[in-house]
């Protein structure tokens, strides 16, 4: 399936209540009715097409579809895109000769399933009740989401669309924030508004939804923006779990018409990994999805999308070996004119994945001028832990997991300032991102520390999104001045606390952001104003992971709050150095 999950990590986490490590507004009147009718209308050999015309010419285009042996399955008159079905092998070529028809493209190389004409509702899984409580997770500390929650968890007036395999709306961590009224199935290219049509036909969409907005309710996990609303737009088809272009068109138009501030898109449009404009079919798919994206953005919706998981340089395309994935893939020569859609469309935020420690995830696609920002996606044994259908939890890794972190930060930005346009949110995601330099040992990464092919503008920052750079006085204090950490040296970075009554709490939060090429060298301590030393962590000597991005909880109730606190960092070995980038205290 064309989920943006790396092949090596694609297996859904085992559906248990404990973490597992994977081997991986109303619909517009112009649209077709919500449900497709009876299966009796289907015939073997039925293929689907996008028919493109000027919006003013849609009526004539529909007549031409019928005249050339096709039927109109769905129509998006406002953007001039028709979803047509036909059993005629010459349908597209014949229709292209009609005046007013701009483009025609087959959306698949396989037949439309009979299910399209009478869709079955996805299963509603029985729900397990978890005994797991919320805890700090590496991915949330890495983008400072855990600190952002001290400022705001997001606004319930912000709606986020999860365009994916569906979402389990009954899940204990998703139900509090789920928006059923704006959820839908867009499988096969037309909206199905029946209750439950939006449910998950896999596990992928439920996992993505949890990363964005799992509720802060004491259970399981917390999403990046646990106060916003999530709606499911299922665009994956059952059985195949493929995402065809007509489904994406339906999803984007739905997002625009239903007031979604952000959508998450952790997939590419099947069956082509890359769509090439010199191919008549694929050119029509690019145009149709592009029009739908522009429509959604014009209505105030920002699209965020996964970059993909082939460790592929999207700025230097040469071959495609994975397409078409609904029949028999072949190897073809391609160029940079060929696009991974929707992620490479104008206006879409393209997200690369980092592992724990902010290095590039091994599988993540990259490309100078293509990648916009980066976010945690997991790598190796360290995956992203989130919700699974049936009230369960598990881990997955991929740019599929990175993209919802950015979507959540975008939702926090929209919550903090409801006047922001999609362009404004894009700009702030970039300007607030924390720079990540290219690794010295990998020449494929080109560009500067501020903007390069592996990480774009850098890793997103949830705390900055909610105004964390100027946090509330008396509860949150931060030092962002860089302090070098030489070999075999102990250094300290101070924070002066004022305006806090009495002693520090028993749950003092200490956020640490250290860049270091071998953290096994490090011992971290917090020094209270009275000189008391609280050990934060003595990393194992064998821990070769880069960087420290964590939040520690310290029982500092025996120390007065006001005064100068220090983060003490001891480097106990030679060969690797680093910098204290920033650290903070939350009382």
N, C-alpha and C positions, 0 to 999 in steps of 0.2 A: 504494500500500500504506500501511497505517496505522503505518508506522515513524515514530518521533518524530524525523525528520530533515527540516529545512526544505526546501520545494520547490526553492528555489534552490540547494540543496546536496545534493540527494538522490542524485545520480549516484554510484555506487560508484567509489572511486578506481581508476584503471587498474591492473590486476594486474601490476605490475612490481616489481622488487626495489629500486626507488628511489622516494622520496616523490613523490606527485603531488598537485596541488591540484585538488579537485573543483570542478565547476560547483556541487559539494556534499559406610534400612531397607527392606524389600520393600513392594510395592504392597499396600494393605489388601485383605483378603479380600473386602470388600464391593464392590470395583470389578470391572468387567468383565474378561475375559481380555485379554492383552496385544495381540493382533492381531485384527482385526475379522472375519475369515472371508473368504468368497469374494465376488467382485464380482457373482456371480449373485444375491445378495440385494438389489442396488440396482435401483431403478426410476426412470425419469424423473419429475420432480415431487417427489422426496423432499426434505422440509424438516426442519430440526432445531429442537428446542425444549428449553428448560429447564423442567422440571416441579418445582415447589417444594412440599414438605410438611414436617410435623414429622418429625424422624428416626424417631420411634416409628411413624409411619404410612407408611413407605416401601414396605412389602410391599403394603399396600392401594393405594398410588399406582401401583405397577407393574402391578397387576391392572387398574386403571382405564385405564392407558395402552393395554393390549391390548384392553380392551373397547371403547374408542373409536376403534380402527383404527390404533393405533400400535405401535411396537416399542421395547423398551428397548435403546438402543445402549450406554449406560454408566450406572453408578449410583454415587453417592457417598453411601452410606447414612448415614455418620457426620455429614453436614451436611444430609441431607434434600434432596439435589439429584439429579435424574434427567435424563440426556440421552436424549431420545426422538426417534425419526424417524417420519414419517408422510407419506403422499401425499395425505391428505384435507385439503381446504382448510378444512373446518370443525372440524379436530381441536382446536385450542386453545380455541375457544369452547365446544365440547362438553365438554371436560375440565374447564373452569373451573366447571361446574355440579356437579361431584362433591364430596360432603362429604369433607373432609380434604385436598383439593387447595387449597393456599393461593394459588399463582400459576402461570401458564403463560405462557411468552413465546417467540415465534419468535426464533431467534438470528441469522437472516439473511433477506434478501429474495431470495435466489437459491437454486438447488437445491444440495443436498449433492453434491459430486463423487463419481463412481463409485469414485475412488481410495480413498475412505474405507473401502470394503468389502474392499479388497485393496491396502494401501498399498505403493507402490514405495519402495525404499530410495533416499535421496539419493546422488548421485555421491560417490565418494571421490577427490578430485582428486590428480593427480600433484604431487609436492612439489618446488619449487625450493629450492636451497641458497643462502642469502644470504651475501654477503661483507661486509654492513653490520655495523658494530659499534655497541654501545650508546653513546648520546651524550645530553647534557642536552637536554631538551625543554621548551618554554615552559610547557606545561600542568602538568608535574610540578614545576617550580620554583615556579610560581604558587601551588600548594597545599602546598609544602614537602615533597613526597613524597621528593625526592632527599635531603633532610636526614633524613627519617624512616628511610630505609634504613640509616643509620649506627647507628641504635638497634636496629631489627628490621625484617625484611622480612615478618613475619607468620608465623602458625603453620600447619603442614600439617594440624592437627586442625580448622581452621576451613574449612567447606565453603560455597562461594558458588554459588548457582544462577543461570545465565544463561538467563532466559526470553526467547526471541528466535527468530530464523530458523534457529538451529542453530549449531554450532561445529565448525570443522575441528580435530578432536582430533589429527591427524597433524602439525599445524604445528610447526615446530622450536622456536618460542617458547611454545607452549601445551602440547605433549605432556608436558613434565616435571611440569606441575601438573594434568593432566587426570584427572578421576575418572570412568572409564567405568562403573563399577559402579552409580553413582547417576545416570547420564544416561539420557535417555528421549526419545521423541517423544510429545507430547500433541496433535499435530495431529488434528483432527476430534473431540477431546474424550475420548479414552481412551488409556491408556498403551500404547505400543508399545516393548517392551524389547529388540527385536532389535538386535544389534550394528550400529552405524552409523546407526540410525534417527534419532539425534540430530544428524546432520551438517547442515551449512549448505545451505539451498536458495536462498541469496542471498549476501551478503557481510557484512551488517549485524551478525549475531550474533558472528561471528569477530572483527570489529573491536572490538565492545564487550568481548568476553572478554579481549582483549589489554590494553585499558586497565585492567581490573581486576587481572589477575594474569599478564601475560606474564612468563616466567621471567627472573631476573637471571643470565644465562648467557653474557654477552659477545656475544650475537647480537641484531641488530635493535632491539628496544625493551624497556623494563622497565615492568611494570604498577605501579599504586599499591601493591599488596600482593603482591609477587612470590613470597612464601613460602606463600600459602594455596592451597587446592585449588578448582578450578572444575569444575562439572558443567553439562552442556548439557541444558536442557529445551526442545526445539523445540516452539513453539506456533504458529508460522507454517505455513500450508498451502502445498504446492508450487504452482507456477504463479501463483497469485494473491498469494502471500506475505501473506495477510490473517490477522488474529488474532481469531478469533471467541470469544465468551464461554465456550463449553464448553471451549475449549482452555485458557483462563486458569484456569477452575475446576480442571481436571485438573492444571495446573502448580502451583497453590498447594497443593492437597492433597498432591501428590507432594513438594513442598518441605517441608511439615510432617512427613510420614511418613519422610523421608530425612535429617532432621537438618540442613537448610541453615540456617546462621546468618543469612544475608542472601540476598535475591534481587534481581536487577536487572531492571527492566521498562521498556524503552525503546520503548514502543508505546502505542496506545490500543486498546480492544477494538472491533473492527469489528462491524457496518458503521456504527455511530452514533458520530460524533465526541463527541456528548453524549447521554446517556441520560436521558430525562425520566420522572419517576415518575407523571405523569398519563397516560402511555401504557402500556397493560396489558402489551404485549410488553417494552418497555424497563424497566418496573418489575421484572419478573421477572429480567431480566439483572442489574440493580443488586443485587438480593437474592442471587442465586446467587453472583456474584463476591464480594460482601461476605462471605457465609458462608464461602467458601473462604479468603479473606484472614484472617478472624478465626480460622479453624481453624489456618492456618499460624502465625499469631502466637502462638496458644495453645500451639503445639508449640515455640516458641522462635525463630521465623523472622521477621526484619524485612524488609519490602518497601520498596524504593527505586524511584521511578518518575520518568520524564521529564515535564516540564510541558507539552510540545508546542511547536510551531514556527510558529504563525500570528500572532505578535505581538499576541496576543489577551488582553484583560483578563478573567481567569477569575473575578474578583470582581464583574464587571458584565456578565453575559451578556445578549445581546439577540437574536442571530440565529445560525443554523447553516446554512451554505451547502454543506457537504461531505458530507452524509448523505442516503441510505445510499450507501456507496461500493462496494457489491457489485452495484449495479444503476444506477439513475439518480438522482443527487443532486438535491434540491430545496431551495429556501430556506424556512426555517421560523422562526417567532418562538419564542424560548426564554427561560427565566429562570434565576436562580441555583440553582433547585431541580434543574436538569438537570446531570448530572455527567459529567465526563471520567473514565472508569474504566479502570484501577484508580487513577490518580494522585490523584483527589479522594476516595477512600474513607478513612474514619477509620483512623488508624494507619499509613498509607502516607506515606513521606517524599517530598515533592514538590520536584523539583529544577529550578531555572531555570539558564540558561546565561549565562556570561560569555565575552567575547572575551579576546584577549591584552591584558593591562593591566587586567583586572577590571571593565571597563564592561559594561553589559548587551549581550548579543549582539542584533543587530538583529531577529532572527526570534523570540526567546524569548518564550513566553507569560509572563504576569505576573499579579499580583493580591494585594492586601493581604489577609492572613489565609489565603491559599491557598498561596503559595510558602513552603516551610520553609527551604531553604538554596540556595546557588548553587555552581557549579563550572565549570571551563573546558569550553566546548563548541566554541570556534572561531568565527570570523566572517570574512567576506570572503576574502582570500587566505591567511589563517592558519587552517588546520584542525588537527584532532587527528590525529596520526600513530600508527598502530597496525597490528595484524596483519590480513591478508586471506587467504582460502583459498588453498591451494596453496603455502604457505611464503612468501607474498608480503606486501607492506606498502603502505600508502597512507594518504591523509588523507580524513577526513569531518568535517562540522560539523553540529551540532544539539544539542538537549537530550538526544537519544539518546547523545551523546558526553559530556555533562555528568554524567548520571546514574551511569555506571560509575565516575567519579572518586569520587563520594560513596559508592557501594557499596564501593569499595576502602578508603576511610577507615573505613567501618563495620566492614569485615573486620579492619583493624588494631586498632580498638577492641576487638573481640571476641578478638583474639589477645592483646592486652595484659592483658585481664581476662575470662577465660572465664565468670565468674559473671554477666556483664551480661545483663539481659533485653532484649527488643526496645525496651521503653519506656526503659530506661537508655541504650541506644545512641542512640535518637532524641534524648534530652535532651542527651547529650554532643556529638552532632553540632551541636546548636544552641548550646550554651554555649561550645564551643571555636571556633566560626566567627568569622572576622575581619570586623568590621563594614564594610559598604560603603554609603556615603551615596547618597541619590537625586541624580541629576544636576540641577543648578539649572535647566537649560534644558528639562526634560521634566516637565510638570505631571501626567502620568499616574502618576508614581511618588509614592505617598503613604505616610505613616508617618514613622518616625524613622530616624536613622542606625543604631540598634541593631536595628530591625526594620521593614522596608518592603516595598512591593509588588513591587519589582524583584528583590530579593536575599534576602528573608526575614530570617533571623538573620545572614546574611552568607556569605562564601565559606569552605568547609570547610578545615580545617588538619590535614594528615596528621602533622606533627611533634608537635602537641599530643596527637593521638590515641595516640601511642606514648610519652607522657611526656616529650616534648621540652622542655617548659617547665622541667624540672629535669634537664638532660642529664648524662651521666657527666662527673665532674670530670677535667680533664687532657686531654680529647680534644675537647670541644665547649664553646664559650663564646658567650654571646649578650648583647646589650644591647637591651632593649625600651623604653628611655626615648625619648620623642618629642623630636626636635630639629627646630625650624622651619627652613625653607630660604627666606629672603627673596630678593627680586630682586637680581641683581648682587652676590651675597655668597658667600663660601666658609665653610662650617661643617664641624665635625668631631664625630664621636661616638666615644668611647673604649671599648675592651675591655681589661681587664687579665688577662693570661694567666699562670698559675702552675702549677707541678707538671709541666711538660713538659720532658723531658730534651733538651738539645742544641738544634740549629737547627730551624727550621720545615721542613716537607716540601716537596719539589718539586711536590707536588700539593695545596697548601693550598686548602681550599674556603672561599670567601667568599660567604655568602648575604646578599642585599640585598633589603629590602622598603621601597621609597620610594613615597609617594603624591605625585604631581605632575601638574599639568594640561597640561604640555607638556615631555616629557623631552628634546626637542631642545636645551633650554637647558642641559643638565647635562653635567658631566664628573665621573666617579667614579674615585677613587684609594684605594689602601690604603697607609697609612703605617706602616712597621715601627718597633719600639722604637728601632732605631738611626738612624732618620730616613730610611731608604731609601723612596722612593716608587715604588709599583707601579701603573701605570695599569690600571684595570679596563675602563673604556669611556668614549670620548668620543662621545656620541650625535650623529648628523648633525643639523645645524641645522634641517633640514626634517622631522625625526621628530616628528610631532604627537601620537604615542601618549601616552595617560595612563599614569603610574606605571612603576615598575621593580620587577619581581619575578623575580630571576634569581640563579643561583649561578655564580660565576666560579672558575676554577682558576688558581692563581698559583704560579709557581716562586719560592718564598721561601726556598730552601735556604741562601742566603747570610746570612740574618738569624736571630739568636737567637730562640727561641720565646717565652721568658718576658719579660714586660714589657708596656708599654701600646701596643697597636695602635690605629690610628684609621682610621675610614672618613671620607674627605674628599670632600665634595660641593661642587662649584663651580656656581653658577647664573650664567650669563654673559649673561643678557638680561632685559629688563623684560616685565611683563605676566602672568607666571605664577609662582606660588609653590607650595611643597609642604612635606612633612615626612618626615624619616627615621623610619619607624614602628619598625623593628627591623633589626638586622643580626647576623651570627654568623660565627664561625670554627670550622672543623673540622680538627683536626690528625691 
